[in-house]
Amino acid sequence: MSFMACVLTVSDTCDVDHSKDTSGPLLTSRLTGKGFDMIETAIVADDVLRIQGKLCEWSDRALGVDLIVTTGGTGFTARDVTPEATKAIVDRDAPGIAHALISGSLKATPMAMLSRLSAGIRKRTLIINFPGSAKACDECLAIVEPVLSHAIHQLRGDTTATASAHKQLQQPLRSKVQLQSVGLRPRHSQYPMISMDTAINRIIGECVAITDVEYIDLDCLDQLMGRLLADSICAAVPLPPFRASIKDGYAVVAADGSGDRKVLAKAATAGGQVPMESIELTSGCCMRVSTGAPLPAGCDAVVQVEDTKVVQLSESGEELVICIENVPKVGQDIRPVGCDIPCDGKPIVNRFTQLGPIELGLLASIGIHTRIPVFRRPVVAVLSTGDEIGNVGQTLGPYQVWDSNRPILMSLLRQNGVQSMDLGIAVDDVNDVFGRMRRGLLAADVLITSGGVSMGERDLLKHVMEVDFGAQIHFGRVNVKPGKPVTFATVSIDGRKKYIFGLPGNPVSAFVTFNLFVKPLLDCLSNKDTVNGLADIKTYQRCQRVRLECDEKVYRLDDRPEFARAVVSFGTTGLEAGFPTARLTGNQRSSRLLSAKDANALVLLPQKSDSVDKISCGDFVTAFLI
């Protein structure tokens, strides 16, 4: 017997315009994919009685609904009342589910602290509150999915299924990988060596941009900065919405020319309360105005304060008469209606635009009242592997070192505006590697691992990818230094495409291969500009032609193209004044993280050939700016 589910979207915005609802359809799709029969979906406003009415209607049906998932109304605003509405109608709370949701969500974002999620049981129906964003709903469903079946069987009173589930839960998830004796392992990689250009084209060729849309309030600048706009936005009103003064001065009638003017008692100030529609400027008069102030009818020019002088003052010091010293021109220092931003139906910010300070300022300037539609950002899970590494802060065992790869990778993700999920360190055991990878693939769009992809007897990642997840490995070796064993694979999890990068374990190798291969995929997933057709790796980087500076007169080239860490300078000193130079950062060994300290570029040194085996100080090279 299949399970029956309903999804309730709680949102004032979506209740008015159902097309704004992205979370409800996503949950419906995900639950259907997991075998649930969707009985009904609905959208209600943030109103306690309407929420309670729908929850009671569904859970009190004769046939019964097994699961109700709500989305929205769980935040801190006065209108967020979903938890209160839910708690008022449930018979029993399910605090463990709520705790798991908050705990799991905190691993993706600290904003989860602001969610007031709840869960409970009404009769035999499980009701769970999810947040309003589609991304958060996806993450929360992945958190509760492992226990939903067992919970519903218990509520149905199905003792056989419950006993079976208890037995399965007592058995840990185990990998299907059967490891060979070390003496029987392959001596050579089964993966052909491919070029960097081939690798990047395979990555981009597999990428499907994320189309899920989130709606974010304009005052949440930290959440909007750097995001890609999901729909073009037009101005609903012109800017300025009235004729406005460009300068502090006087509104005048240009035909009066120069000479004395009587100053009207009222003055127009920016944001002032003087109703301009009640004032008409006539010949021989003028009116004080400030920068940005509206102009009265009859005014067709503004004269700045500097071009006037006082002729007569009142006893209190108020201006009665001034003299206009220069002849004004019609339209002088006036901003016409809509001269800055017209209300003509044309977008002021286009779809796929990356939102920065100017774009956010433009949206604020038109007084937009709706939430801003942006594409969901990818979520990336990060996993380190190996018995030889320990967590920062813990006491190390013999021959261990602290893990620097996860801090590097998660910092790079944050720097690129991507949410990360920390999977910790997997020891060199297929079951631990499998379990952690499974958790990451269920919750994230991209999984990045470091270590375990080379030819060592404990390099398990590729085996687990293929055997346990049925992943398609698109490449497992690239002609690049550092980073030769970098691996890229894709897999379908619950009908969704996921991306896996197996980065080498040396810190510099992980840093370099992230910039070369992972970052272009994240840009593509985020709907940033991508190239149609084949392209070389430079297409996806910010490249600069530079002159090489190094401590030695020559640098010996490697059998592979090498990315050396360097500091690019754009000053007027160096080998050739005014031309950018790149100074290498010392020893370029891939385990030496100090070589990346202060580096702002990866310098591409060519592959050694029969005719060329070194590069000289002063030669031109290409730098990838990072």
N, C-alpha and C positions, 0 to 999 in steps of 0.2 A: 504494500500500500504506500503510495507517495504521500509526502507531506503537503499541507495546504498553508499558503502564506498570503498576507496582505501588506501593502506598503502605503504609509501615510506621510505625505509631505506637508509640513507645517510652515507656512510662510505667507506673510501679508502680500509680498511682491508676487509670488507665484499664484496666489489665489486670484489676483487680478489678471495676470498674464501667464497662462499655463505653459507657454513656450519657454519661460525662464527656468522651469524646473529641469535640472540636469541630474540631481541626486536620485529622485524617484525612479526615472527610467533606468539609471545605472543599477540600482538595487534590484529592480525587477529583472533586468537582464542577468545579473549575477546569480540571483536565487533560482531563476529558471534553469540556468546552466548547471546548477548544483542539484537539480532534480525536483525542485519544489513546483507545485501547481499554484499559479498565481490566481487567487480567487477574485481579488479586486484591488485597485489602487485608487487613491483619492488625494485631493489637495484641499486643505482648509487654512483659514487665516489663523494668526496667533491669538486665538480666543479659547479660553479654558473650556467653556461649555461645548463649543464645536469639536474640540479635540476629544473631550470625554464622550460626546455623543457617538462619534465614529468608532472609537475604541470599544465602547460597550456594544454597539450594533454588531461589530465583527466577532467579538469574543463570545457573545451570547447567542450566536446562531445555533440552530438545532444540530447541524452536522459538525459545528465547531471548526475554528481556525486554529492551526497549530502554532503559527508564528505571526506576530505583527511587528514590523520594524517601522519606527517613525524616523524622519529626518528633518532636522531644523528645530529652532526654538529652545536650544539648550545653553545659550550663552548668558551674559550678564545684563542685557538690556531689560528695560521694564516690560517689553513685549515678549520676552523669552519665557514662556510658561509651560512648555511641554512636560518637563519633569513633574511640576506640581499637578498638572492635569492627570498624568499617568499614576502618580502615587495615590491620588484620591480615589481611583477606581480599582486598583489591584487588591487582591485578597492577601497576597504574600509578596514580600520583597525578594529580589535575587541579587543581593549585594556583591556576591562573588563575580558576577558578570560585569557589573558596573565598575568594580575595582580593576578587573582585567582590561577593560576597555581604556580606562584612564592610564593605567600603568603601561599598556602597550603603545598607546598614542603618544605618551611622553617620550618614547624612544624616537619618534619621528619629528616631534616639534614641541618646544616648551609651551606653545599656545594651548596645548591640551589641558593645562592647569585651569584654563578659563571655561572648560566644558563641564556642565552639570548633568552628566549622563546618569540615567537610572534604568533599572530593569525590574520586572515583577511578573507575577502570575495572576491572571483572572480566570477562575474556573480551571479549564485545562489549556488555556492559551498563554504562551510566553510572549510578553511585550518588552521590546528593547528600544531604548532611545539612542539614536545616532546623531552626530552633528549635522549641520546643514550642507557642508561642502561635499562635492562628489568625491574628491580625493580622500577626505576623512572617512566617508562612508565605505569606500573601498578598503581602507586600512582596518576599520572596525569590523567589517564582515570577515576579513581574513583572520582576525583575532578570535572571534567567537565560533567560526565555522567548524573547528575540530570537535566542539561539544554540542552543537545544535541537535544532531541526530539522537544522541544519547539523552539529552534533556527532553526532547519531544516523546521519545519512547517511554520515559518515566512518567510524563504527564498523561500519556495514553493508558498507562497501567500495563504496558507490554513487558511482562516479566522475563520472557524468553530473550527478547532483544536486549533488555537491560543487562541480563546476566552475561550475554555474549559480549556486550560493550565493555563491561567490567573486566572481563578476561583479556580483551584486546588492549585495554588501557594499561593493564599491568605488564604488558610486554612492550618494551621500548621499540621505537622505529629502528629498523636495521637496514643497512645497505645491502644491495644484491651483488656488490662487487666481490669477486673471488680473486684474491691476490695470488700471484705466482711466487714461487720461491725466488729469492733474489738472483740465484744463478741462472734462472731461466728467463729473466727479463730481457727485452730487446736491447741491443747494443747501439742501435741507431734509431732516431726518431722516425715514426711512420708518416710524419707530416712534412710535405715538401716545403722548402724554403721559398718564400714569395717576396716580392718587392714591397716597399712601403706604399707605392702607388696602388698596387693590386690590393693590398690590405685595406687601405682607406676606402677604395671603391666597393669592396665587399661589405664593409661596415655600413656605408651610406646606402648601398643597394638593399640592405635588409631593413633599414629604418622606416618605421611608419609613425609619422608625427602624431602626437597626442591631440585629440580633438575635444576631450572633455573640457567643459567651460565652468569656471567659478565666477561668482559675482561678489565683488569686494567693495565695501564702502570707501569713498574717496579719502576719508580722513585716516584710513589705515595705510599710511604711506609706506611703512616698512614692508607690508605685504604686497604692495603694488609696484614698488621700485624694481625695475628690471624685467617685469613681466611683459608678455606679448599680448597685445589687445586682440580679443577674439571677434570683435565686430566694430565696424567704422562708427564714429560718433560725430554727429552734426550739431551745430549750435541751435538751440531752441529759441534764443533771443539774440539780437545783434549786440555787438560791443563796439563803442559805447551804446547803450540803449536810448540815449538822448544826446543832443548836441552838447559838447563839453568844451570847456576852456582848456587850452594847452598850457597857459601860464597864469601866474598871479597878476592881476591887473584889473582892467575895466571893460565891461561890455559896452560897445558903442554902436552908433549908426555910421557906417563908413562915409556916407554922402555928406555928413556934417563937416568932414575934413578935420583940420587942426583948430585949436582955439579952446575957449572955456566951455565947460560942461557942468551942469547941475548934477550933483551926486544924489541918487535916490537913497532913502534912509535904509532900505533893506539891502543886505549883501548876500550873494550866493556863495556857499561853500560846498566843497565836496562832501557828500553825505549829509548835507544840511537839511533843515526842515522847511525852508521857504518854498511854497508851492509856485513853481515857475508859470504854470498855466494861468495864474491870477495876475501876472505882471506882463505889461507890454511896454517895451522901451520906445520912447518917442524922440523926435528930433530935439537936439539941445540938451539931452539928458544922458547920463551914463550910470552904470551900476557896478559896484565892486564885485569881483569874482576871484575865486581861488583856483588853483590848478585842479582840473578834474570836475569842477562845478558845472551844473547845468546852466544853460543860457536862456534868458527871457525871450519871448516873441519880439520881433522887430530888430533884434541884434543881428548884425551880419559881420562883425569884426571884434577882436579883442586887442586891446593895447596894453602892453606890459607896463608894470609899475615904473620901470626905469625911464620910460618915455613920457612921463607926466611930472607935473609939479603942483603943489597945493597953492590955491588962490585964496580960499576963505575957509576958516574953521569956526565951529560953534564954540560956545563958552566951555563945553565939556571936552573939546578937542576933536570932535567928529568932523569929517570932511563935508563941506557944503558945496564948494566949487573947486574943480581942478582944471588944469590946462593940459590939453593934448598937444604935445610939442611936434609930433610927426604926423603926416597925413596917413591914415590907415587905409588898407586895401580890403576889398570885400573878401571874406573867407579867412582873413588873417588870424592865425593862432586859434582856429576852431577845428575841433575833431567832429566831423559829421557822423550821424547815426550809422553804425555798422562799418565805419572805415577801418577798424582794427580786425574785427571778425564779423563778416556778413552773415545774415540768416538766410542763406540761399539754397539750402538743402545739400550743399556739398560738404563732405567730411572735413573736419578740422584735424582729426587724427584718424588715420586709416587703419584698417584691420592689418594685423601682423606687425604693427609698429611696436618697437620695444619702448616701454614707458620709462622715461627719465625725468629729471627735474623740470625741463621745459614742457614736456607733454603733460605732466601732472598739473603744472601751473596753468596750461591752456584749458584743461578740463575744469579746473577750479574757477577759472575766469568766466566761464559761461554758466556757472551756477547749476551744474548738473545735479539732479536730485536722485537719480537712480544709481544702483550699484554698477560698478565698472566691470564689464565682462572680459575676463582674461583666460587664456589657456592654462589648464592645470600644469604645474611644473612636474617633471619626472621625480620619482622617489628612488633613491639609490641606496642599496644595502651594501655594507662594507665588511669584509671578513678577512682576517689574517689567519694564516695557518702555520703550524710547525711546533714541535716540542721545544725547539731551541729559543722561543721567545716568550716573554712574560708581560703582563699588563703593567703599565706605568704605575709606580707606587708600591707594587708588591715586592716581596723579598724574592730574589732570583735563586733558582736552583743552580747546581754545578753546570758550567758551560752554557748558561743561558744569557741572552741579552734582552733589553727592553724593546718592546714593539714600537717602532717609530712610524711604520707604514700607515696604520689607521689614523693617527693624528694628522699625517701629511694629507692623505686622501680625503678625509672628512673636512679638513680645512680648505682644500682645493674645491670641494663641492660647495661649501658655503660661499667661498669667494665667487663662484660662478652662479650663485642664486639657486642652488639645487638642494632639496631636502635630503638628509642622509639618515640612515638607520644603522646602528652599531650592532653587529653580530658577534663581536668579541673575537676570541682566538680559538680556532679548532686545533686540537692536538692531532698528531699524525695517526689517526684512526678513522677508517672509512665510515663508521657509524656516526662519529661526532661530526665529520665533514658533511655527511649526508643530511643530518638533522639540522645543522645550522644553515646550510644552503637551502634546504626546503623552506625553512622559516623566512629566509630572505626573499625567495622567489614567490612565495605566497603574498607577501606584503608590498614588495617593491616592483618597479618597472625594470630596473637594472641591478645586477649583482656584480660587484667588483671583489675579486679575491686577490690576495697577494701571497706568493709562494706556492710551492707544490705543483708547478707546471713544467718542470724541466725533466731531466732523465734520472733523478735520484730514486732510490728504492722506496722512499716514502713520499714521492710526488704523486698524489692520489687524485688531484682535481679532475683531470681529463677522464679518468675511469668513472668517477662518480657522475660527471656530466652525461656521459653516454649511456652507462648501464642503468643508473637509477632514474634519470630524468628523460632519457631518450633525446638528449640535445643533439643538434646538428652543429658540429664543429667546423667553422668556415675556414679557419687557419690555426695552426699551432706553432708556426715558426716564421719569423720575419727577418729579412736581411737588414738588420739595424743593430747598432751598438750605442748604448746598452739596450737590452730588452729583447734579445733574439727569441726566447721561448714564449713571448706574449701570445695569448690565445683569445679567440673570439668565437662565441657560440650563441645560438638562439634556441629557445624551447617554448612550447605552448603549455601554459598552466591555466587550467579552467577556461580554455578557449581564448586566452590572452597571450600575445607574444611577449616574451621576456628576453632580455639581452644579458649575456654573461661575458665578463672580461676576466681572464686569468692573467694577472700581471706578475712579473718576476718578483722574487722575494727581496732582492737587494734594494735598499731604499731609493737610490738614485734611479735605478731601472724602473721602479714603480712610478716615480715622479715624472720621468721622461715619457714613458709610454702612456701615462694618463693624458699628458698634454698633446701627444701625437695622435692618439687613437680614441680615447674615451671622450674627451671634450668635444670633438666634432659630432659624435653620436648624440651627446646631450643637447648640443645646439640644434640638431636636426629634430630630435624629439620635442624640443620646446618651440618648434615652428619658426626658428630663425632661418634666414636665407640659406638655401642649399643649392648645389649645382646640378643641373639636369645633364645626364650623360656622364661619361668618364672624365676624371680630372686627376691631376697629380696632387700629392700631399700638401704642396705649398698653397693650393687653392683654399684650404681650410685653416690657414695660419696667417698671422700678421708678419709679413716678411720684410726684411730690410737688407739691402746690399751694404756690406761693411768691409773695412780693411782689418785684417787679422793682426793682433798684437799678442806676443807670447814671450815668455822668459828666455826661451832658446831661439836661435836663429831659424831653425827648421822644426817641424812637427811631423813625426813619422805617421804615415797613414795606416789604417787598419784594413783587413780583408773585407770589412763591412763598412758601409757609410756610417759615420759616427756623429753623434750629437754631443758636442762638448759644451759644458756650462761656461757662460761668459758674461761679462758686464759690458754692455754696449753704451758708449758715450757719444753724445751729439754736440760736444763742445768744439772750441776752435783750436785745441791743441792736439797733438798726436802726429802720426806719420804724414798726414796731409790736412792742413788746417781747414776746418769747415766740413770735412767728410767724416761720417760716423766710423768709429773704430770699435772693435770687439776684443777685449782682453780676457784670455782664458783664466779660469779660477784655480790654477794649480793642478795637482794630480787629479786625473779624471777617472780613477778607479770607481766602479759602480757601487761599491759598498761605502765609499767616502762621501757622506752626506754634506760635509763641509764644502765640497765642490759646488753645491747648489746654493750655498749661503751667499746672499747679495746678488746672485745671478738674475739678470733680467732678460736673458735670451739663451736659446739653444743654437749653437753655431753648427751648421751642417758642413762637415768635412767629407770630401769625396772618398769613395772607395779606392783602395790601392789598385793600380793596374800595372801591366808589364812595363809601361813607359814612365809612369809617375808613381813614386813611392813616398813622397814627402810633400809638404806644403811649407812655404817660407813665410816668415814674418813680413807683413806688408801686402800679401796676396789678398785678392778679393774673395769673399765667401758670403754665403747667405745666412742671415741670422733669423731665427724664429723668435719673435718677441713674446715674452710670457709675463 
